[in-house]
Amino acid sequence: MTDHTNATNDVVNSAANMATPDGTTTAATDTFPTPVDLHTHHKAGLGALTLAAVGIVYGDIGTSPLYTLKTIFDPTHGLPLNSFNLLGAISLIFWGLMMIVSLKYVTLVLRADNRGEGGIMALMALALNSVTTRSRWHGVLLMIGVFGATMFYGDSVITPAISVLGAIEGLEVAAPGLGRYVVPISVVVLIALYWLQKRGTAGIGKFFGPIMMVWFAALAAMGIINIVAEPAILQALNPIHAVRFLASNGFIAFVALGAVVLAFTGAEALYADMGHFGKKPIRAAWGFVVAPALVLNYFGQGALLIMRPQAIENPFFHQLGEWSVYPLVILSTLAAVIASQATISGAFSMTKQAINLGMLPRMRVLHTSATEIGQIYIPAVCWAQLLVVLGAVTGFGSSDKLAGAYGIAVTATMGATTILTFFVTRYRWKLPLILCFGATGFFFIMDVALFSASALKLFHGGWFPLLLGIVLFTIMLTWRTGRALVFENLEKHAIPLDDFLQSVFVAPPQRVAGTAIFMRGETDGVPHALLHNLLHNKVLHERVVFLTVHILEQPFVADRDRVKITPLGHECYQVNVYYGFKEEPNIPKAMDRCGEQGLAFEMMETSFFIARQTVISTPERGMAQWREHLFVVMTRNARAAADYFQIPSNRVIELGTQVEI
């Protein structure tokens, strides 16, 4: 649990104010509801959750054996295939899995949970909560978190492309003449996968775990068969082989590191999916199923290459001979689709968090399950992602060519996670500085080395995730800065609410039956919608409620702390509603909570007044002109506030207001 100090309040006030979903609401708060872990999934059995984690969490890293070794010894890298280099590469993969996945993510990073939730956005919120807004690190941490998030989007685009391509490329092993059909078949598979997103994964999700268990069992079995045939590969367990490999091959070994990192892709999913399964199932799945299967298969592929070096064209599909190619293509395609599904769902979840944290404009979010709140579908993200994925598949054409792009996205996110983890260990956990540097510094050196090696592929695919990241980074910062400018403008012209109410009730206007709810930000003063209503209609409802929505930098808020009511006199009330950044705001349900505190609402006698903002770009103010125009376009296309807050459309009255930035 996080202990909320005054410094924490400052951070959340600042960050959340800019997280305003609409100009009339704000996420700032001075009083935190009691944080609680709302996760109930831990009630399920450890075995069932572990099986589910195998299916969802480990699809990405589980499909890495499809292309990793083939890419390491790609002729363009200049690394000759011989026993010395093979032992060195397998040793690097083994010790990388142990240090990066087992030590960094499973042991350290999983401890940095934000009310049980993980992922780069949750970690960024945790790190921001660890320092004050006046700290020189606040802006830096925000930038690092946003950058890491944009790189995750790059990962979520490349994973479907490289996984499906890598699986379908097995057809070339069975019949070289089928090579020209790899890209078209991959395109068809991906279009079908994205088309199914709107239907949700509730129906097919129950098969993910069993299918991936079969996949990992197959990986382990193939590995054991080849290791038994050539046990000399077990020498790679000695880290000396990895050290000698790096020392003897110099720059070529450094280039090869950019391909070795492919064995660690998907490690970030361990952390991102922590909220769905909990730490124990994720750790159990890694320790008892995934890690043994991956290690055995990499060693098995190495043993195969010692015996048959010519199998390097695609060692994965050569492990059992020709008879196994078609069954492996089918099984690997299923595994690739499941791996892709995990990253697609991750992109949806990340987008929802970014919207609530004020990094992206409101979008339409659809729930695809009646029981699982985490299963969502965002049409705009789905189809935009599909277009980019299809561009990657047709543009690059093979998993080998996509490998360079993959490495940069993965290692950049890893580096961002390491930096944010340092600030959590130092400023939240209050650990000694030397221990914090020791715990994260070692991993950061590894991240930098792997990123640098991947960056050598900048002009051979590496530009792709960086370009995508720059575009998304610009969009996120433009939205956040634009909201800050809107907030600043509203605050500058705000009329203090208390003073206004005192003056109004000196000679009160006519009161009419019913309840009027005005959406307002905490420091917005009097809502513009109220001023317009008084000016044009000359009346005030018999009960007036000022509603402020607060999005906190924590994933969930307990139901008992959802609503706080403050009477203002004359049947006027201030109602504060609190949500975590992973929750879906639902104002009608919040109104029901008010009834439990003595402020009951009859929805058919209640009207919601919302000021719909028209943002106007002005020269020589705020951001660069092109960024202001971009912000204006995003504002116009953002999801309507009433829809976002799930307010019945027949109870909403929208009044226009102009805001200059």
Secondary structure as GFF3:
##gff-version 3
##sequence-region A 1 661
A	DSSP	alpha_helix	6	17	.	.	.	ID=ss1
A	DSSP	three_ten_helix	41	43	.	.	.	ID=ss2
A	DSSP	alpha_helix	46	56	.	.	.	ID=ss3
A	DSSP	alpha_helix	59	62	.	.	.	ID=ss4
A	DSSP	three_ten_helix	64	66	.	.	.	ID=ss5
A	DSSP	alpha_helix	68	72	.	.	.	ID=ss6
A	DSSP	three_ten_helix	75	77	.	.	.	ID=ss7
A	DSSP	alpha_helix	83	96	.	.	.	ID=ss8
A	DSSP	pi_helix	97	108	.	.	.	ID=ss9
A	DSSP	three_ten_helix	109	111	.	.	.	ID=ss10
A	DSSP	alpha_helix	120	128	.	.	.	ID=ss11
A	DSSP	alpha_helix	137	168	.	.	.	ID=ss12
A	DSSP	alpha_helix	170	174	.	.	.	ID=ss13
A	DSSP	three_ten_helix	176	181	.	.	.	ID=ss14
A	DSSP	alpha_helix	182	195	.	.	.	ID=ss15
A	DSSP	three_ten_helix	196	199	.	.	.	ID=ss16
A	DSSP	alpha_helix	205	229	.	.	.	ID=ss17
A	DSSP	three_ten_helix	231	237	.	.	.	ID=ss18
A	DSSP	alpha_helix	240	249	.	.	.	ID=ss19
A	DSSP	alpha_helix	251	260	.	.	.	ID=ss20
A	DSSP	three_ten_helix	261	264	.	.	.	ID=ss21
A	DSSP	alpha_helix	267	272	.	.	.	ID=ss22
A	DSSP	alpha_helix	274	277	.	.	.	ID=ss23
A	DSSP	alpha_helix	279	285	.	.	.	ID=ss24
A	DSSP	pi_helix	286	290	.	.	.	ID=ss25
A	DSSP	alpha_helix	291	307	.	.	.	ID=ss26
A	DSSP	three_ten_helix	309	313	.	.	.	ID=ss27
A	DSSP	three_ten_helix	315	318	.	.	.	ID=ss28
A	DSSP	three_ten_helix	322	324	.	.	.	ID=ss29
A	DSSP	alpha_helix	325	356	.	.	.	ID=ss30
A	DSSP	beta_strand	366	367	.	.	.	ID=ss31
A	DSSP	beta_strand	376	377	.	.	.	ID=ss32
A	DSSP	alpha_helix	379	396	.	.	.	ID=ss33
A	DSSP	alpha_helix	399	423	.	.	.	ID=ss34
A	DSSP	pi_helix	424	428	.	.	.	ID=ss35
A	DSSP	alpha_helix	433	455	.	.	.	ID=ss36
A	DSSP	three_ten_helix	458	460	.	.	.	ID=ss37
A	DSSP	alpha_helix	463	492	.	.	.	ID=ss38
A	DSSP	alpha_helix	497	504	.	.	.	ID=ss39
A	DSSP	beta_strand	510	519	.	.	.	ID=ss40
A	DSSP	alpha_helix	528	537	.	.	.	ID=ss41
A	DSSP	beta_strand	539	552	.	.	.	ID=ss42
A	DSSP	three_ten_helix	559	561	.	.	.	ID=ss43
A	DSSP	beta_strand	563	569	.	.	.	ID=ss44
A	DSSP	beta_strand	572	580	.	.	.	ID=ss45
A	DSSP	alpha_helix	587	596	.	.	.	ID=ss46
A	DSSP	three_ten_helix	603	605	.	.	.	ID=ss47
A	DSSP	beta_strand	606	616	.	.	.	ID=ss48
A	DSSP	alpha_helix	625	637	.	.	.	ID=ss49
A	DSSP	alpha_helix	641	644	.	.	.	ID=ss50
A	DSSP	three_ten_helix	649	651	.	.	.	ID=ss51
A	DSSP	beta_strand	652	660	.	.	.	ID=ss52
###
